[in-house]
Amino acid sequence: MVLLLFVGLSAGSLYATRLSYFQIKRIEFTGIQALNEDDLRSKVADSLSGTYLGVIPRTFYLIVNGDDISSMLVSSYPRIKDARVSKTLKGEIKINIRERELFGIICRRPNDAPVTTAAPAVSDQGTAQNCYYVDKNGVAYEEAPYSAGSLITKIETDGDISSLGAQAIDPNTINSMENIEKESENLVGAGIVGYQLFAKVPHELRALTAGGYKLYLNTDDDFQKVFTILKTVLNGEVKDKTENLDYVDLRFGNKVFYKLKTG
C-alpha cells in the first residue's frame, strides 16, 4: 500500500513538471545596447532545451537557475559586464543586461618593436593586429579595428592580452589615466589621445597629448600637482617651443626634463 502510494505521488510529481503552467515560456531582456537580443534569447533558450535526468524539462520553473543563466551569458559574451536574472510566476525569465563601458582600444606592441608615439602597425586591410576594445575596468572584451583619429583613446602595450574577457590593464592604471586626462585638460588645456604601457615597469606610463608631445609619468603620482608643474614649464622656458616639444619627463617631482624634436 505504501509502495503504491509512493509510486502514485512520484508519477503525479513528474506529470506536474510537464504541465504548461509550470514551464518558462518567455525570455525578456532589458538594458541591451550593442548586443543582438535575438542571439541572446537563442542562447538562453538553448540552455533550457532538453530534460534534466532524462525526465524533467529544463524549462520547469523550479529548476531554472538564474545564477547559472547569468554565468553562462557573462562567459559567452565578454561584452556583458553583468546579467541579472529573475523569474515570474507568469512563466517569464527577465534578464537585465549591463554591457561594458568603452574606455579605449588597446593594441599589443611586439617585443622587438621600438617604442614610438606612432599608432600600432596597420595591415593592408586597414586594421591593426591584436587590438581590442577595453572597458573602464581594464577588461578586453572584443576584437577591434585600429581607428585613426583622436575620438577613441589608443593604448599600446608590450604585455600579453591572454583572451577576451581577460584583464588587459590594471584597474588602478585605468583610474590613473582618467585622472591624467582630467588634470591635463583642466590645468594645461591639453587633451590626451593615447598611452604606452610597459610590462617591466608597470608603475610608469607615457601619455600622448593632442599637441603631439609625450608625458612620462608615474601611475601613482598626485596628478594635480604634476600638471601644475607642467603648466609652469609650458608657460615658462618652453613657451615658444611647444610645437617642437618631443617629451616632458615628469617622473621626478620638481625635477623636470624635456626634449625638443630634432631636424
C-alpha positions, 0 to 999 in steps of 0.5 A: 500500500505504501509502495503504491502510494509512493509510486502514485505521488512520484508519477503525479510529481513528474506529470506536474513538471510537464504541465504548461503552467509550470514551464518558462515560456518567455525570455525578456531582456532589458538594458541591451545596447550593442548586443543582438537580443535575438542571439541572446534569447537563442542562447538562453533558450538553448540552455533550457532545451532538453530534460534534466535526468532524462525526465524533467524539462529544463524549462520547469520553473523550479529548476531554472537557475538564474545564477547559472543563466547569468554565468553562462551569458557573462562567459559567452559574451565578454561584452556583458559586464553583468546579467541579472536574472529573475523569474515570474510566476507568469512563466517569464525569465527577465534578464537585465543586461549591463554591457561594458563601458568603452574606455579605449582600444588597446593594441599589443606592441611586439617585443622587438618593436621600438617604442614610438608615439606612432599608432600600432602597425596597420595591415593592408586591410586597414586594421591593426593586429591584436587590438581590442576594445577595453572597458573602464575596468581594464577588461578586453572584451572584443576584437577591434579595428585600429581607428585613426583619429583622436575620438577613441583613446589608443593604448599600446602595450608590450604585455600579453592580452591572454583572451577576451574577457581577460584583464588587459590593464590594471584597474588602478592604471585605468583610474590613473589615466582618467585622472591624467586626462582630467588634470591635463585638460583642466590645468594645461588645456591639453587633451590626451589621445593615447598611452604606452604601457610597459610590462617591466615597469608597470608603475610608469606610463607615457601619455600622448597629448593632442599637441603631439608631445609625450608625458612620462609619468608615474601611475601613482603620482598626485596628478594635480600637482604634476600638471601644475608643474607642467603648466609652469614649464609650458608657460615658462622656458618652453613657451615658444617651443611647444610645437617642437616639444618631443617629451616632458619627463615628469617622473621626478617631482620638481625635477623636470626634463624635456626634449625638443624634436630634432631636424 
